[in-house]
């Protein structure tokens, strides 16, 4: 029969295609997840470091107050408008960012004392320390009062030592 070789050829092609598809599916399922899938989640904007215990004596001098700070890092390529964002301690002392844009892939340090704001340093203009040396939580919220990140130390009110996102 003349049609028989064509039919065998179509059947062979279908079987080959099915085998290749099954092989590709098996390869995808058997392939371990990439390293990128195991990376820890990094927020777009985060509290990256806190110096809550000002080095030296706590003498309420402006120099000592400014050695107490919180760093906020933008992990994205684009700048982020922090206008209206807040940084708060457990006692409710709040610093509100005013007309400040954090460049992409950059960090700003928010000092407790008085000073002249710049691109990389902002000042709360306080005359008293904000961050408790034994335990506290720094919380960052956006302009809609939505939680962005926090950083805790000591036995704070919410439990043991922790850093939101698994860092310390």
N, C-alpha and C positions, 0 to 999 in steps of 0.2 A: 504494500500500500504506500502510496506516495505521501499521504498526510502523517504517517506514523513517525518519521524522523523529526518533523517539525514539532509534533506533540511531545516527543521525548526531549527535544531541545528546550521547549518552553518549561516542561516539568523540571528539567535539570537546572535551568536558570532560576526558577522559583525556589527550589531546594537550596541552591547556593546562596541566594539572597536571604533566605530564612536563617541559614547557618551563620552567615556573616552578621546578621542583625542580632542573633542570639549571642554570638561571640562578643560583639561590641557591648551588649548589655551586661554580659558577665564581666567584661573588663572594667566597665564603669563601676559596677557594684563591688568588685574585688579590689579596686584601687583605693589605697588608704587616703583619707582626707588630707588635703594639702596643709602645709604649715600655716598658711593664711587662715584656714578655718579654725586653728587652735590658738590664734593670737588672742590675747586678752582684749576685751572691749575697751576702747579708749574714747571717752566722751569728746565731743567737738571742743568744748570748753571745760576745763577742769581746774580744781585747786591742786596745783602740782607740788607745792612745798609750803610748810608753815614754820616760822621761827617764833614760837610762842613764849620762850623763856629768853628774854633779852640778855645777851652775854654781859657779864660784869654785875655790879650792884644795881638793884632796882631803886634808883634814886629820883625817879620822876623827871630827870632832865630830858630835854628834847632829844638829845643824842641817844639816851637809853630807850626812850619811847620809840624812836625810829629804828632801833635794832630789833623791834618786835614787828613782824610783817607776815603777810600771806601772799603767795605767788599764784596768779591766775594765768593759765596757759591756753592759747588757742591752737589746737592741733590740726586745724584745717588750713587750706591754702588761701582762703578768702578772709578778709577782715570781718570782724563781728562787732556790731554796734552794742556796747554795754550800757548805753544810756538807760537809766531806770533800774538796772540790775542791782541786787543787794548782796552784801556780805555781812552775816550776822553771827554772833556768839550765842551760847546757851542762855545767857541772861537777857537776850533781846537787844543788846547794843548793835546798832545797824549802821553800816556805811553804804550810802547809795552812790553809784557811779553816775556822774553828771557830764554829759556831752563827751563821752570817751569811746573811741573806736580802737579795738585791739587788732593789730595787724595779723595776717595769717602767719602761722608757724612762729609766734612770738609770745613773750611772757611779760606781764606787768607785775610789779611788786607794790602791794598796798601797805604802807607804813602806818603805824598808829599815831605818831606825833605830827608836828607841823613841818611844812616844807613847801617847796614850789613844785607843783605837778609838772611832769614831763611825759614823754612817750613811754618810758619804761618804769617810772616811779610815780605813784600817787600817794597822797597824804590825807589821813582822816582828820587832821588838825585837832587831836584830842590832847588833854593834859593828864590823862590817867590811862593805865594799861587796859587793854581790852581782853587779851587772851590769858586765861588762867594757866599758871605753870604746872599744876598738878593734873587737871583734867578739863577738857572743854571740847566743843565741836564748832568748827567754822563751817557755815552753810552758805552756799552760793545759789541764788534764785534769779531767774530772768525777770524782765520787765512786766511779765504777766503773773509774777509771784509763783512760777512753777519751779520746782526743785531742779537744779542743774547738777550739783555735786556737793559733797561734804568731806571733811577730814576731821577725825577725832583722835584724842590721846587721853591716857589715864582711864580711870573708871568714871566715865561720864554718865549722865542721867539715863542714857539709852542702853546701857549695858557695858561690856568690856571694851578693850582697845579695838578700834577698827578704822578703816579708811574705806569709804564708799568705793566700790569697784574692786576691792580685794587688795589694795595697796596699803602700806603702812608708812 
